[in-house]
Amino acid sequence: MIAKCPKCGRNVADDLIYCPYCGHGIKENARTIQVSVAGTLMIVAAIASLLFLILSVRALLEIYSWYPVGVAGGWIMYDLMLAAFSFTGFLFGAAGGVLSLTRKCYKLTVASAVLCTISGAGAWTVSMIIPFARTWYSILFYFLPTFATALIGTVLIYCRKAEFAP
């Protein structure tokens, strides 16, 4: 059977959830698994950021007991940047995840997801410029949990505007 898209008026197959031409939801309460997966990925990025925030704050509190004063002074800037990126990643990841899972306010959801992705990219960049950084360590512990998950979640959210309340 053929249905008409309420937004663009083109004929589409009635078994489709979204119009292939404009992306508008054909069926009432059209939902896909992508937005739920995206919300879950944003929550994963938020949890990873929270763990890094806790570790960064712990490192900041104990840095002078670990290193001599001169060495600690050099490392403290890296820990401060990691703490800042982890904190913003946690806030925006949690907000983007909750908004995505509840499908509320598309613009705010995308903004939160993008900011979480940028925070993850910042944390990954800092992990790469730390003295004695190892690439595999940085990819495994920063790139994958904070940046890649948030980026995939952002892309999945971005292309599903029709699922969100206005």
Contact map, one row per residue, 1 for C-alpha under 8 A:
1110000000001100000000000000000000000000000000000000000000000000000000000000000000000000000000000000000000000000000000000000000000000000000000000000000000000000000000
1111000000111100000000000000000000000000000000000000000000000000000000000000000000000000000000000000000000000000000000000000000000000000000000000000000000000000000000
1111100000111100000000000000000000000000000000000000000000000000000000000000000000000000000000000000000000000000000000000000000000000000000000000000000000000000000000
0111110011110000000000000000000000000000000000000000000000000000000000000000000000000000000000000000000000000000000000000000000000000000000000000000000000000000000000
0011111111110000001000010100000000000000000000000000000000000000000000000000000000000000000000000000000000000000000000000000000000000000000000000000000000000000000000
0001111110000000000000010100000000000000000000000000000000000000000000000000000000000000000000000000000000000000000000000000000000000000000000000000000000000000000000
0000111110000000000001010000000000000000000000000000000000000000000000000000000000000000000000000000000000000000000000000000000000000000000000000000000000000000000000
0000111111000000000011000000000000000000000000000000000000000000000000000000000000000000000000000000000000000000000000000000000000000000000000000000000000000000000000
0001111111100000000000000000000000000000000000000000000000000000000000000000000000000000000000000000000000000000000000000000000000000000000000000000000000000000000000
0001100111110000000010000000000000000000000000000000000000000000000000000000000000000000000000000000000000000000000000000000000000000000000000000000000000000000000000
0111100011111000000000000000000000000000000000000000000000000000000000000000000000000000000000000000000000000000000000000000000000000000000000000000000000000000000000
0111100001111101001100000000000000000000000000000000000000000000000000000000000000000000000000000000000000000000000000000000000000000000000000000000000000000000000000
1110000000111111000000000000000000000000000000000000000000000000000000000000000000000000000000000000000000000000000000000000000000000000000000000000000000000000000000
1110000000011111100000000100000000000000000000000000000000000000000000000000000000000000000000000000000000000000000000000000000000000000000000000000000000000000000000
0000000000001111100000000000000000000000000000000000000000000000000000000000000000000000000000000000000000000000000000000000000000000000000000000000000000000000000000
0000000000011111111000000100000000000000000000000000000000000000000000000000000000000000000000000000000000000000000000000000000000000000000000000000000000000000000000
0000000000000111111000001110011000000000000000000000000000000000000000000000000000000000000000000000000000000000000000000000000000000000000000000000000000000000000000
0000000000000001111100111110010000000000000000000000000000000000000000000000000000000000000000000000000000000000000000000000000000000000000000000000000000000000000000
0000100000010001111111111100000000000000000000000000000000000000000000000000000000000000000000000000000000000000000000000000000000000000000000000000000000000000000000
0000000000010000011111100000000000000000000000000000000000000000000000000000000000000000000000000000000000000000000000000000000000000000000000000000000000000000000000
0000000101000000001111100000000000000000000000000000000000000000000000000000000000000000000000000000000000000000000000000000000000000000000000000000000000000000000000
0000001100000000001111110000000000000000000000000000000000000000000000000000000000000000000000000000000000000000000000000000000000000000000000000000000000000000000000
0000000000000000011111111000000000000000000000000000000000000000000000000000000000000000000000000000000000000000000000000000000000000000000000000000000000000001110000
0000111000000000011001111100000000000000000000000000000000000000000000000000000000000000000000000000000000000000000000000000000000000000000000000000000000000000010000
0000000000000000111000111111110000000000000000000000000000000000000000000000000000000000000000000000000000000000000000000000000000000000000000000000000000000000011000
0000110000000101111000011111010000000000000000000000000000000000000000000000000000000000000000000000000000000000000000000000000000000000000000000000000000000000000000
0000000000000000110000001111110000000000000000000000000000000000000000000000000000000000000000000000000000000000000000000000000000000000000000000000000000000000000000
0000000000000000000000001111110000000000000000000000000000000000000000000000000000000000000000000000000000000000000000000000000000000000000000000000000000000000000000
0000000000000000000000001011111000000000000000000000000000000000000000000000000000000000000000000000000000000000000000000000000000000000000000000000000000000000001000
0000000000000000110000001111111100000000000000000000000000000000000000000000000000000000000000000000000000000000000000000000000000000000000000000000000000000000011000
0000000000000000100000000000111110100000000000000000000000000000000000000000000000000000000000000000000000000000000000000000000000000000000000000000000000000000001000
0000000000000000000000000000011111110000000000000000000000000000000000000000000000000000000000000000000000000000000000000000000000000000000000000000000000000000001000
0000000000000000000000000000001111111000000000000000000000000000000000000000000000000000000000000000000000000000000000000000000000000000000000000000000000000000000000
0000000000000000000000000000000111111100000000000000000000000000000000000000000000000000000000000000000000000000000000000000000000000000000000000000000000011000000000
0000000000000000000000000000001111111110000000000000000000000000000000000000000000000000000000000001101000000000000000000000000000000000000000000000000000011001000000
0000000000000000000000000000000111111111000000000000000000000000000000000000000000000000000000000001100000000000000000000000000000000000000000000000000000000000000000
0000000000000000000000000000000011111111100000000000000000000000000000000000000000000000000000000000000000000000000000000000000000000000000000000000000010000000000000
0000000000000000000000000000000001111111110000000000000000000000000000000000000000000000000000001001000000000000000000000000000000000000000000000000000111011000000000
0000000000000000000000000000000000111111111000000000000000000000000000000000000000000000000000011111100000000000000000000000000000000000000000000000000010000000000000
0000000000000000000000000000000000011111111100000000000000000000000000000000000000000000000000001000100000000000000000000000000000000000000000000000000010000000000000
0000000000000000000000000000000000001111111110000000000000000000000000000000000000000000000000001000000000000000000000000000000000000000000000000000110110000000000000
0000000000000000000000000000000000000111111111000000000000000000000000000000000000000000000011011000000000000000100100000000000000000000000000000000110010000000000000
0000000000000000000000000000000000000011111111100000000000000000000000000000000000000000000011011100000000000000000000000000000000000000000000000000000000000000000000
0000000000000000000000000000000000000001111111110000000000000000000000000000000000000000000000000000000000000000000000000000000000000000000000001000100000000000000000
0000000000000000000000000000000000000000111111111000000000000000000000000000000000000000110010000000000000000000000100010000000000000000000000001110110000000000000000
0000000000000000000000000000000000000000011111111100000000000000000000000000000000000000111111000000000000000000000100000000000000000000000000000100000000000000000000
0000000000000000000000000000000000000000001111111110000000000000000000000000000000000000010000000000000000000000000000000000000000000000000000000000000000000000000000
0000000000000000000000000000000000000000000111111111000000000000000000000000000000000000010000000000000000000000000000000000000000000000000000001100000000000000000000
0000000000000000000000000000000000000000000011111111100000000000000000000000000000000110110000000000000000000000000000010000000000000000000000000100000000000000000000
0000000000000000000000000000000000000000000001111111110000000000000000000000000000000110110000000000000000000000000000000000000000000000000000000000000000000000000000
0000000000000000000000000000000000000000000000111111111000000000000000000000000000000000000000000000000000000000000000000000000000000000000000000000000000000000000000
0000000000000000000000000000000000000000000000011111111100000000000000000000000001100100000000000000000000000000000000000000000000000000000000000000000000000000000000
0000000000000000000000000000000000000000000000001111111110000000000000000000000001110110000000000000000000000000000000000000000000000000000000000000000000000000000000
0000000000000000000000000000000000000000000000000111111111000000000000000000000000000000000000000000000000000000000000000000000000000000000000000000000000000000000000
0000000000000000000000000000000000000000000000000011111111100000000000000000000000000000000000000000000000000000000000000000000000000000000000000000000000000000000000
0000000000000000000000000000000000000000000000000001111111110000000000000000001101100000000000000000000000000000000000000000000000000000000000000000000000000000000000
0000000000000000000000000000000000000000000000000000111111111000000000000000001000100000000000000000000000000000000000000000000000000000000000000000000000000000000000
0000000000000000000000000000000000000000000000000000011111111100000000000000000000000000000000000000000000000000000000000000000000000000000000000000000000000000000000
0000000000000000000000000000000000000000000000000000001111111110000000000000001000000000000000000000000000000000000000000000000000000000000000000000000000000000000000
0000000000000000000000000000000000000000000000000000000111111110000000000001001100000000000000000000000000000000000000000000000000000000000000000000000000000000000000
0000000000000000000000000000000000000000000000000000000011111111000000000000000000000000000000000000000000000000000000000000000000000000000000000000000000000000000000
0000000000000000000000000000000000000000000000000000000001111111110000000000000000000000000000000000000000000000000000000000000000000000000000000000000000000000000000
0000000000000000000000000000000000000000000000000000000000111111111000010001000000000000000000000000000000000000000000000000000000000000000000000000000000000000000000
0000000000000000000000000000000000000000000000000000000000001111111110010000000000000000000000000000000000000000000000000000000000000000000000000000000000000000000000
0000000000000000000000000000000000000000000000000000000000000111111100000000000000000000000000000000000000000000000000000000000000000000000000000000000000000000000000
0000000000000000000000000000000000000000000000000000000000000111111100010000000000000000000000000000000000000000000000000000000000000000000000000000000000000000000000
0000000000000000000000000000000000000000000000000000000000000011111111110000000000000000000000000000000000000000000000000000000000000000000000000000000000000000000000
0000000000000000000000000000000000000000000000000000000000000001111111110000000000000000000000000000000000000000000000000000000000000000000000000000000000000000000000
0000000000000000000000000000000000000000000000000000000000000001001111111000000000000000000000000000000000000000000000000000000000000000000000000000000000000000000000
0000000000000000000000000000000000000000000000000000000000000000001111111100000000000000000000000000000000000000000000000000000000000000000000000000000000000000000000
0000000000000000000000000000000000000000000000000000000000000000001111111110000000000000000000000000000000000000000000000000000000000000000000000000000000000000000000
0000000000000000000000000000000000000000000000000000000000000011011111111111000000000000000000000000000000000000000000000000000000000000000000000000000000000000000000
0000000000000000000000000000000000000000000000000000000000000000000011111111100000000000000000000000000000000000000000000000000000000000000000000000000000000000000000
0000000000000000000000000000000000000000000000000000000000000000000001111111110000000000000000000000000000000000000000000000000000000000000000000000000000000000000000
0000000000000000000000000000000000000000000000000000000000000000000000111111111000000000000000000000000000000000000000000000000000000000000000000000000000000000000000
0000000000000000000000000000000000000000000000000000000000010010000000011111111100000000000000000000000000000000000000000000000000000000000000000000000000000000000000
0000000000000000000000000000000000000000000000000000000000000000000000001111111110000000000000000000000000000000000000000000000000000000000000000000000000000000000000
0000000000000000000000000000000000000000000000000000000000000000000000000111111111000000000000000000000000000000000000000000010001000000000000000000000000000000000000
0000000000000000000000000000000000000000000000000000000110110000000000000011111111100000000000000000000000000000000000000000000000000000000000000000000000000000000000
0000000000000000000000000000000000000000000000000000000100010000000000000001111111110000000000000000000000000000000000000000000000000000000000000000000000000000000000
0000000000000000000000000000000000000000000000000000000000000000000000000000111111111000000000000000000000000000000000000010010000000000000000000000000000000000000000
0000000000000000000000000000000000000000000000000001100100000000000000000000011111111100000000000000000000000000000000000010011000000000000000000000000000000000000000
0000000000000000000000000000000000000000000000000001100110000000000000000000001111111110000000000000000000000000000000000000000000000000000000000000000000000000000000
0000000000000000000000000000000000000000000000000000100000000000000000000000000111111111000000000000000000000000000000000000000000000000000000000000000000000000000000
0000000000000000000000000000000000000000000000000000000000000000000000000000000011111111100000000000000000000000000000110110000000000000000000000000000000000000000000
0000000000000000000000000000000000000000000000001101100000000000000000000000000001111111110000000000000000000000000000110010000000000000000000000000000000000000000000
0000000000000000000000000000000000000000000000001100100000000000000000000000000000111111111000000000000000000000000000000000000000000000000000000000000000000000000000
0000000000000000000000000000000000000000000000000000000000000000000000000000000000011111111100000000000000000000001100100000000000000000000000000000000000000000000000
0000000000000000000000000000000000000000000011001100000000000000000000000000000000001111111110000000000000000000001111110000000000000000000000000100000000000000000000
0000000000000000000000000000000000000000000011111100000000000000000000000000000000000111111111000000000000000000000100000000000000000000000000000000000000000000000000
0000000000000000000000000000000000000000000001000000000000000000000000000000000000000011111111100000000000000000000100000000000000000000000000000000000000000000000000
0000000000000000000000000000000000000000000001000000000000000000000000000000000000000001111111110000000000000001101100000000000000000000000000000000000000000000000000
0000000000000000000000000000000000000000011011000000000000000000000000000000000000000000111111111000000000000001100100000000000000000000000000000000010000000000000000
0000000000000000000000000000000000000000011001000000000000000000000000000000000000000000011111111100000000000000000000000000000000000000000000000000000000000000000000
0000000000000000000000000000000000000000000000000000000000000000000000000000000000000000001111111110000000001001000000000000000000000000000000000000000000000000000000
0000000000000000000000000000000000000010011000000000000000000000000000000000000000000000000111111111000000011111100100000000000000000000000000000000000000000000000000
0000000000000000000000000000000000000111111000000000000000000000000000000000000000000000000011111111100000001000100000000000000000000000000000000000000000000000000000
0000000000000000000000000000000000000010001000000000000000000000000000000000000000000000000001111111110000000000000000000000000000000000000000000000000000000000000000
0000000000000000000000000000000000000010000000000000000000000000000000000000000000000000000000111111111110011000000000000000000000000000000000000000000000000000000000
0000000000000000000000000000000000110110000000000000000000000000000000000000000000000000000000011111111100001000000000000000000000000000000000000000000000001000000000
0000000000000000000000000000000000110011000000000000000000000000000000000000000000000000000000001111111000000000000000000000000000000000000000000000000000000000000000
0000000000000000000000000000000000000000000000000000000000000000000000000000000000000000000000000111111100000000000000000000000000000000000000000000000000000000000000
0000000000000000000000000000000000100000000000000000000000000000000000000000000000000000000000000011111111000000000000000000000000000000000000000000000000000000001110
0000000000000000000000000000000000000000000000000000000000000000000000000000000000000000000000000011011111001000000000000000000000000000000000000000000000000000000111
0000000000000000000000000000000000000000000000000000000000000000000000000000000000000000000000000010001111111000000000000000000000000000000000000000000000000000000111
0000000000000000000000000000000000000000000000000000000000000000000000000000000000000000000000000000001111111100000000000000000000000000000000000000000000000000100111
0000000000000000000000000000000000000000000000000000000000000000000000000000000000000000000000000000000011111110000000000000000000000000000000000000000000000000000000
0000000000000000000000000000000000000000000000000000000000000000000000000000000000000000000000010010000011111111000000000000000000000000000000000000000000000000000000
0000000000000000000000000000000000000000000000000000000000000000000000000000000000000000000000111011000111111111100000000000000000000000000000000000000000001000000000
0000000000000000000000000000000000000000000000000000000000000000000000000000000000000000000000010000000001111111110000000000000000000000000000000000000001001100000000
0000000000000000000000000000000000000000000000000000000000000000000000000000000000000000000000010000000000111111111000000000000000000000000000000000000000000000000000
0000000000000000000000000000000000000000000000000000000000000000000000000000000000000000000110110000000000011111111100000000000000000000000000000000000000000000000000
0000000000000000000000000000000000000000010000000000000000000000000000000000000000000000000110011000000000001111111110000000000000000000000000000000011011000000000000
0000000000000000000000000000000000000000000000000000000000000000000000000000000000000000000000000000000000000111111111000000000000000000000000000000011001000000000000
0000000000000000000000000000000000000000000000000000000000000000000000000000000000000001100100000000000000000011111111100000000000000000000000000000000000000000000000
0000000000000000000000000000000000000000010011000000000000000000000000000000000000000001111110010000000000000001111111110000000000000000000000000000010000000000000000
0000000000000000000000000000000000000000000000000000000000000000000000000000000000000000100000000000000000000000111111111000000000000000000000000111011001000000000000
0000000000000000000000000000000000000000000000000000000000000000000000000000000000000000100000000000000000000000011111111100000000000000000000000010000000000000000000
0000000000000000000000000000000000000000000000000000000000000000000000000000000000001101100000000000000000000000001111111110000000000000000000000110000000000000000000
0000000000000000000000000000000000000000000010001000000000000000000000000000000000001100100000000000000000000000000111111111000000000000000001100110010000000000000000
0000000000000000000000000000000000000000000000000000000000000000000000000000000000000000000000000000000000000000000011111111100000000000000000100110000000000000000000
0000000000000000000000000000000000000000000000000000000000000000000000000000000000001000000000000000000000000000000001111111110000000000000000000000000000000000000000
0000000000000000000000000000000000000000000000000000000000000000000000000000000011001100000000000000000000000000000000111111111000000000000001000100000000000000000000
0000000000000000000000000000000000000000000000000000000000000000000000000000000000000000000000000000000000000000000000011111111100000000011001100110000000000000000000
0000000000000000000000000000000000000000000000000000000000000000000000000000000000000000000000000000000000000000000000001111111110000000000000000000000000000000000000
0000000000000000000000000000000000000000000000000000000000000000000000000000010011000000000000000000000000000000000000000111111111000000000000000000000000000000000000
0000000000000000000000000000000000000000000000000000000000000000000000000000000001000000000000000000000000000000000000000011111111001000010001000000000000000000000000
0000000000000000000000000000000000000000000000000000000000000000000000000000000000000000000000000000000000000000000000000001111111001110010000000000000000000000000000
0000000000000000000000000000000000000000000000000000000000000000000000000000000000000000000000000000000000000000000000000000111111101000000000000000000000000000000000
0000000000000000000000000000000000000000000000000000000000000000000000000000010000000000000000000000000000000000000000000000011111111000000000000000000000000000000000
0000000000000000000000000000000000000000000000000000000000000000000000000000000000000000000000000000000000000000000000000000000011111000000000000000000000000000000000
0000000000000000000000000000000000000000000000000000000000000000000000000000000000000000000000000000000000000000000000000000000001111100000000000000000000000000000000
0000000000000000000000000000000000000000000000000000000000000000000000000000000000000000000000000000000000000000000000000000001111111110110000000000000000000000000000
0000000000000000000000000000000000000000000000000000000000000000000000000000000000000000000000000000000000000000000000000000000100011111110000000000000000000000000000
0000000000000000000000000000000000000000000000000000000000000000000000000000000000000000000000000000000000000000000000000000000100001111111000000000000000000000000000
0000000000000000000000000000000000000000000000000000000000000000000000000000000000000000000000000000000000000000000000000000000000000111111100000000000000000000000000
0000000000000000000000000000000000000000000000000000000000000000000000000000000000000000000000000000000000000000000000000000000000001111111111000000000000000000000000
0000000000000000000000000000000000000000000000000000000000000000000000000000000000000000000000000000000000000000000000000001001100001111111111100000000000000000000000
0000000000000000000000000000000000000000000000000000000000000000000000000000000000000000000000000000000000000000000000000001000000000011111111110000000000000000000000
0000000000000000000000000000000000000000000000000000000000000000000000000000000000000000000000000000000000000000000000000000000000000001111111111000000000000000000000
0000000000000000000000000000000000000000000000000000000000000000000000000000000000000000000000000000000000000000000000000000000000000000111111111000000000000000000000
0000000000000000000000000000000000000000000000000000000000000000000000000000000000000000000000000000000000000000000000010011001000000000111111111110000000000000000000
0000000000000000000000000000000000000000000000000000000000000000000000000000000000000000000000000000000000000000000000011001000000000000011111111111000000000000000000
0000000000000000000000000000000000000000000000000000000000000000000000000000000000000000000000000000000000000000000000000000000000000000001111111111100000000000000000
0000000000000000000000000000000000000000000110010000000000000000000000000000000000000000000000000000000000000000000000000000000000000000000111111111110000000000000000
0000000000000000000000000000000000000000000011011000000000000000000000000000000000000000100000000000000000000000000010111011000000000000000001111111110000000000000000
0000000000000000000000000000000000000000000010000000000000000000000000000000000000000000000000000000000000000000000011111001000000000000000001111111111000000000000000
0000000000000000000000000000000000000000000000000000000000000000000000000000000000000000000000000000000000000000000010000000000000000000000000111111111100000000000000
0000000000000000000000000000000000000000110110000000000000000000000000000000000000000000000000000000000000000000000000000000000000000000000000011111111110000000000000
0000000000000000000000000000000000000000110010000000000000000000000000000000000000000000000010000000000000000000110110010000000000000000000000001111111111000000000000
0000000000000000000000000000000000000000000000000000000000000000000000000000000000000000000000000000000000000000110010000000000000000000000000000011111111100000000000
0000000000000000000000000000000000000100100000000000000000000000000000000000000000000000000000000000000000000000000000000000000000000000000000000001111111110000000000
0000000000000000000000000000000000001111110000000000000000000000000000000000000000000000000000000000000000000000100000000000000000000000000000000000111111111000000000
0000000000000000000000000000000000000100000000000000000000000000000000000000000000000000000000000000000000000100110010000000000000000000000000000000011111111100000000
0000000000000000000000000000000000000000000000000000000000000000000000000000000000000000000000000000000000000000000000000000000000000000000000000000001111111110000000
0000000000000000000000000000000001100100000000000000000000000000000000000000000000000000000000000000000000000000000000000000000000000000000000000000000111111111000000
0000000000000000000000000000000001100100000000000000000000000000000000000000000000000000000000000001000000001100000000000000000000000000000000000000000011111111100000
0000000000000000000000000000000000000000000000000000000000000000000000000000000000000000000000000000000000000100000000000000000000000000000000000000000001111111100000
0000000000000000000000000000000000000000000000000000000000000000000000000000000000000000000000000000000000000000000000000000000000000000000000000000000000111111100000
0000000000000000000000100000000000100000000000000000000000000000000000000000000000000000000000000000000000000000000000000000000000000000000000000000000000011111111100
0000000000000000000000100000000000000000000000000000000000000000000000000000000000000000000000000000000001000000000000000000000000000000000000000000000000001111111100
0000000000000000000000111000010000000000000000000000000000000000000000000000000000000000000000000000000000000000000000000000000000000000000000000000000000000001111110
0000000000000000000000001000111100000000000000000000000000000000000000000000000000000000000000000000001000000000000000000000000000000000000000000000000000000001111110
0000000000000000000000000000000000000000000000000000000000000000000000000000000000000000000000000000001111000000000000000000000000000000000000000000000000000001111111
0000000000000000000000000000000000000000000000000000000000000000000000000000000000000000000000000000001111000000000000000000000000000000000000000000000000000000011111
0000000000000000000000000000000000000000000000000000000000000000000000000000000000000000000000000000000111000000000000000000000000000000000000000000000000000000000111
